Amino acid sequence: MSEMKKYPAPVTNPETAAFWDAAKEGKFMIKRCTACGEAHYFPRSICPFCYSDETVWEQASGEGTIYTYSLMRKSPTGPYAIGYVTLKEGPSVQTNFVDCDLEKLKIGQKVKVVFKPTDGAPLPFFTPA
Amino acid sequence: MTIKGKAYIAGIYEHPTRHAPDKSTAQLHAEVAKGAIEDAGISKDDIDGYFCAGDAPGGAWPMVDYLGLNTKKLRHVDSTETGGCSYIIHLGHAAEAIAAGKCSIALVTLAGKPRTGAMPPRAAGAEVDFESAYGATTHNAYGMCAMRHMHDYGTTSEQLAWIKVAASHHAQYNPHAMLKDVVTVEDVLNSPMISDPLHRMDCCVVSDGGGALIVTTPEIAKSLKKPLVRLIGHGEAMKGPRGGKDLDLTYSAGVWSGPRAFEEAGITPKDIKYASIYDSFTITVLMQLEDLGFCKKGEGGKFVADGNLISGVGKLPFNTDGGGLCSNHPVNRGGMTKILEAVRQLRGEAHPKVQVKNCDLAIAHGTGGLLGVRHAASTAILERV
């Protein structure tokens, strides 16, 4: 079912193009502020914490733990699980959990990033590590 | 500067329809405007302030024109859009405008047809590429909050079910309610799982309809015939993942809007006799009760259990019209109806079976957007004079 699911291609824009370019190479990027040291997601050019414009791209480990999730039992494309993953680097990211038994997801479970193709850049998802 | 006591709700109207296949959305706006104007006993040509949100077709200026408002007199408009709580924010903004002398009789309208018409898509924010593919809906966004709340505080599905049970006890007396049957905790737990851990009966209804308010000065309100109800405190706030730092979905922006409103009103949650709390889902109510200070964070489950929200039974009668869980949820937005039932309670116009005795202080609180993603909250404290 999840293999059949078609995901929308990111539109992208100048602020986030580097994220999607990296995604094409299988890299999951976050932004880090060199002024305050905080990482954030989704990526912005101005740090949302200290408002410095000295933010830089950083390849994230792609590893994290499930902060929360909810299993949507029905949808036009079948059941899916939405949730947040707290990355090793700190920020929590919204995602879907894929390639696993959705009934067995648990808060605190270790997961890793996996990219799924679209008609444009691939999209990041998470699956049990 | 405060808005305390500077604005009165002089007119209210809730559309009785829950299913309006033969009406237009603009028409529903006009019908609720007419209802509130007649309830207040004013003329439409006296209205000099108009407030609407994203449900108003085309926004403020097409609506002002369609409604035939007196444009020689109309001098203040506000189309703040914060989802379901827009109208509670409008109430506060109307009070601010009235206190500042920018208008003297404000009309607020909400109406729409999610049940029999198409809903306009939500405008995309900067996050669109990083979130839209993941299918966040109201059900699963609130489901994510409930899941984490259960994890952190041991909240149970049984406790959430009590919120629906209380709403159903009230809805049995509302002739317009979509769902009038009293339900049990077991009924809720046995209803199909929609998005874990929320069952179908944890979710509000989808209904057509609408509602409207007339907000005015103390002097004008006192010249009219309705019992006097005034706004004494108001708060608004927003919350989102904000870069994903320290994500905590177990509390809402109500932790900020609530204290702002209570501080302005100079009262505490203990003083509240009746509470209208937005009930898009049972978890919405539980989290808001905690965030507003009716109980400590994490103790919402205990607070709502055993009928504590049932009028005449528990300590905090809530949503005595049946709320969004049982009565209606016009345009998928619950803020307006929260104000309307609070005003009915303060006027003594609620159904006798659910009317709170000596109801002199009420709260109307709502959220808008997705609690599990990004949202707004607004709190209004209302007093019978």
Contacts between the chains, C-beta under 8 A, distances in Angstrom:
chain1	res1	chain2	res2	distance
A	7	B	133	4.8
A	8	B	132	6.6
A	8	B	133	5.5
A	10	B	129	3.9
A	11	B	128	7.0
A	11	B	129	5.9
A	12	B	129	6.4
A	13	B	129	8.0
A	16	B	129	6.5
A	16	B	130	7.8
A	20	B	129	7.6
A	38	B	243	7.5
A	38	B	245	6.6
A	40	B	243	3.2
A	40	B	244	6.1
A	40	B	245	6.6
A	41	B	130	7.6
A	41	B	243	6.6
A	41	B	244	4.6
A	42	B	126	7.7
A	42	B	127	5.6
A	42	B	129	7.8
A	42	B	130	3.8
A	42	B	131	7.6
A	42	B	244	7.9
A	44	B	126	7.7
A	44	B	243	7.4
A	48	B	242	5.9
A	48	B	243	4.2
A	49	B	243	6.6
A	49	B	245	6.9
A	67	B	148	6.9
A	67	B	247	5.9
A	67	B	249	7.7
A	68	B	144	4.6
A	68	B	145	7.6
A	68	B	147	4.9
A	68	B	148	4.0
A	68	B	151	7.3
A	68	B	249	5.9
A	68	B	372	7.7
A	69	B	144	6.5
A	69	B	147	6.3
A	69	B	196	7.9
A	70	B	139	7.6
A	70	B	140	4.1
A	70	B	141	7.7
A	70	B	143	3.1
A	70	B	144	4.7
A	70	B	146	7.8
A	70	B	147	5.8
A	70	B	195	4.7
A	70	B	196	5.4
A	70	B	197	7.8
A	70	B	198	7.6
A	70	B	372	7.8
A	71	B	140	8.0
A	71	B	143	7.9
A	71	B	195	6.6
A	71	B	196	4.4
A	72	B	135	6.8
A	72	B	137	7.0
A	72	B	139	6.6
A	72	B	140	4.8
A	72	B	143	7.7
A	72	B	194	7.7
A	72	B	195	4.7
A	73	B	192	7.4
A	73	B	193	5.5
A	73	B	194	6.2
A	73	B	195	6.6
A	73	B	196	7.6
A	74	B	194	7.7
A	75	B	135	6.7
A	80	B	135	5.8
A	82	B	134	5.2
A	82	B	135	6.0
A	82	B	136	6.0
A	82	B	140	4.9
A	82	B	141	7.8
A	82	B	144	6.8
A	83	B	144	6.4
A	84	B	144	7.0
A	84	B	241	7.8
A	84	B	244	8.0
A	84	B	247	5.9
A	84	B	249	7.6
A	86	B	244	8.0
A	86	B	247	6.8
A	87	B	244	7.7
A	90	B	244	7.6
A	90	B	245	6.8
A	91	B	243	6.3
A	91	B	244	3.2
A	91	B	245	6.3
A	92	B	241	6.6
A	92	B	244	4.3
A	92	B	245	7.9
A	92	B	247	3.8
A	93	B	130	7.7
A	93	B	244	5.8
A	94	B	130	7.3
A	94	B	131	5.1
A	94	B	134	5.7
A	94	B	136	7.0
A	94	B	241	7.3
A	94	B	373	7.1
A	95	B	134	6.0
A	96	B	133	7.6
A	96	B	134	4.8
A	96	B	135	7.0
A	107	B	147	6.9
A	107	B	148	6.9
A	107	B	151	4.8
A	118	B	133	7.9
A	123	B	133	5.4
